[in-house]
Structure formats: C-alpha cells, structure tokens
Amino acid sequence: MEEQRYGAYRGFEMSSTVDGEHTGGFRVVAQRVQLTVQGTFVHVPIDDVAAGRFMDLDSAFVASFVSIQVMIDRHIEGLDAQNPVPAKR
C-alpha cells in the first residue's frame, strides 16, 4: 500500500511517499521539496533517518519529514545538503 503525505516548513512544501504493509514494514520511497512560490519539486535523497524499514506508517512519515527539514535547514543556512561546507556567496 503506497501513501503520500504533504507538509510545509520554512516556506517550503514537502511531499513524502511511503510504501509497505504491517507485516513487512514500511519504507520511504520518495521525498520531494519545493519552494512555495515555485512550481518545480526537487527530489530529496532517502538517507539518514529516512532510510530503512519502519514498523508503522506514521514513523516512516515522521522520519521522512525530519530528513527533508534537515535538508531545508542546510539550504537556508547556506550549507549544501550533501556536503556540509558553507556555499560560496
């Protein structure tokens, strides 16, 4: 069963898709983010807390949105989400 949820954080819209079932667990299959004023979503790598299997659907979504929020925070603070080195200004 695949389910998608949306959220907003610091001027960005977040989208997460989770797939699975109660017997085999749930996993994050897609994460996307977009600046609220733009129409293009950017895919967010599924890593850190969002990687792996979760016992319930809500835990998978919480982990996914935490992962997306970390990426947004790094972007706003001028840090590359993949490489925590300050971006050149």
N, C-alpha and C positions, 0 to 999 in steps of 0.2 A: 504494500500500500504506500503510495507516494503522496506526500502532503507538502504544501507550500505555505509559508507564513511571511508576513511583512512587518517592518518596523521602521522607526525613524530615530536618528541620533545625530546631533550636532549639525543639522542642515542637510543630512544625507538620508536617502531612503535605502533600506536594507531588505533583501529578499533571501530566503533560505529554503531549500528543498531537502526533505528527509524521506528516506525510503526504508522499508523493513516491516517487521511484524513482531508481536510479543514473544514468540517462541525463539526466533533467531536474532533478535535485537534490531536496533535502528542505527542508520548511519547517515551522515550528511553527504548528499550527492551533488549539491550546487549551492554556491553562495555568490550573491551579486550586490553591488552597491552603486548608487548614482547620486550625484549632487542634485538636490531637489529642483533646481532651476534648469537642469539639463535633461535630455531625453535618453541618453545613452547609458546603459548599465555597463559596469566593469566587473568582470569575474574576479572573485577573491579566492586565492588558493585555499584548499582544505588542508590545514595543518594545525599544529599546536593542539589546543584544547578541542578542536572540532574533528580531529582525526580519530578513527577507531569506531567501535560499536558502543551503543548505549542501551541500557535496559528498558528505558521508556522514551516515548516520543518527545515529551517536554524537555527532558535532559539533553537530547540531541539538539533541539532548537536553542536552548539556553547556551550551550557550548558554541553553536554556530554564530549566534549574535554577539557573544563575547569576542570571538575571533574577528568578526567584522568590525566591532567597535575599536579593538586594538589597532587594526589597520587604519581606520579613520583617524584615531588619535595621532598615530605616527605621521599620517599625511598632513594633518593640521599643524603639527609641531615641526614640520619640515624634515621629517625622517622618512626614508624610503621604507616601505612595509617589508621588503625582503632583506634589506641591508641597513641596520640601524646606524647609519652615518648621516649627519646633517646634510641636507640638499644644498647645492650651491645657490646662492641668491644673486 
